Amino acid sequence: MAVLGILAGFDLGGSGPGRFYQDIVINRDTERLFSAGKPAHQLHVMQAYSYIVDASLTRDALPGLGDRLQLPTGWAYRTEIPEHDLVLRTATGEAHILQDSACSAW
């Protein structure tokens, strides 16, 4: 996971809860490594957390983030520690991301 600025091609201009948890396709050619033995915070796999909604959110607070999110029915937040490196790689130059109610990117 990385602490990043606003993602290229990611429109944060919307307002209200309707913009959260929606599939957004952006142009991206990247690879992300989530190291074995380190926490991976998951709705999907968190790519970046945000201070936009809660300036007190830190990496150490991420295991409890699920209690702060307003998740859609049937969704769950969890933290797992992968036994092997997890690599996310765009294969087509497109990435599917979503923004949660804390404005973090998944």
C-alpha positions in Angstrom: 0.0 0.0 0.0 1.2 3.5 -0.7 0.2 7.0 0.5 -0.5 8.8 -2.8 -2.0 12.1 -4.0 -5.1 12.0 -6.2 -4.8 9.3 -8.8 -4.4 10.3 -12.4 -7.8 10.1 -14.2 -9.7 9.8 -10.9 -12.6 12.3 -10.6 -13.1 13.4 -7.0 -15.4 16.2 -8.1 -18.7 14.4 -7.4 -20.5 14.8 -4.1 -22.6 12.8 -1.9 -22.5 9.1 -1.0 -23.6 8.0 -4.6 -20.0 8.4 -5.8 -18.6 5.9 -3.3 -18.2 2.2 -4.1 -18.6 2.7 -7.9 -16.4 1.0 -10.4 -14.2 3.6 -12.1 -12.0 2.7 -15.0 -8.8 4.7 -15.4 -5.8 4.5 -17.8 -2.9 3.1 -15.9 0.1 0.8 -16.6 1.4 -0.2 -13.2 2.4 -3.0 -10.9 1.8 -2.9 -7.1 3.5 -5.2 -4.7 2.0 -6.2 -1.4 4.8 -7.9 0.5 4.4 -11.3 2.2 4.1 -11.0 6.0 2.7 -7.4 5.9 -1.0 -6.4 6.3 -3.1 -6.1 3.2 -6.3 -4.1 4.0 -9.1 -5.4 1.8 -12.4 -4.5 0.3 -10.5 -5.4 -2.8 -6.9 -4.5 -2.0 -6.3 -1.0 -0.7 -4.0 1.0 -2.9 -3.9 4.2 -1.0 -5.6 5.6 2.1 -6.8 9.2 2.3 -6.8 12.0 4.9 -9.6 13.8 3.0 -12.4 12.8 5.4 -10.4 11.9 8.5 -7.1 13.7 9.0 -6.3 11.4 11.9 -6.3 8.2 9.8 -2.9 6.5 9.9 -1.5 3.2 8.7 -1.7 2.0 12.3 -5.5 2.8 12.4 -6.2 0.8 9.2 -7.2 -2.5 10.9 -10.2 -0.7 12.5 -11.1 1.2 9.3 -14.1 -1.1 8.6 -15.8 0.3 11.7 -15.6 3.8 10.1 -16.8 2.9 6.6 -20.4 3.1 5.4 -20.2 -0.1 3.4 -22.9 -1.3 0.9 -25.0 -4.2 2.1 -23.1 -7.5 1.8 -19.6 -5.8 1.7 -17.0 -6.6 4.3 -13.7 -5.1 5.2 -10.8 -7.2 6.5 -7.1 -7.2 7.0 -5.1 -10.2 6.0 -1.4 -10.9 6.0 -0.5 -12.7 2.8 1.9 -15.7 3.0 3.3 -14.9 -0.4 3.8 -11.5 -2.2 0.6 -10.3 -3.8 1.3 -8.5 -7.1 -1.4 -6.5 -8.8 -0.6 -5.7 -12.4 -2.6 -4.0 -15.1 -2.7 -6.2 -18.2 -4.6 -3.9 -20.6 -3.5 -0.4 -19.5 -6.8 0.0 -17.6 -7.3 -0.2 -13.9 -10.6 -0.6 -12.0 -10.7 1.3 -8.8 -13.3 2.6 -6.4 -13.4 5.2 -3.7 -14.8 4.3 -0.2 -16.7 6.6 2.1 -13.3 7.7 3.7 -12.1 8.6 0.2 -9.5 5.9 0.1 -8.7 4.1 -3.2 -9.2 0.4 -3.8 
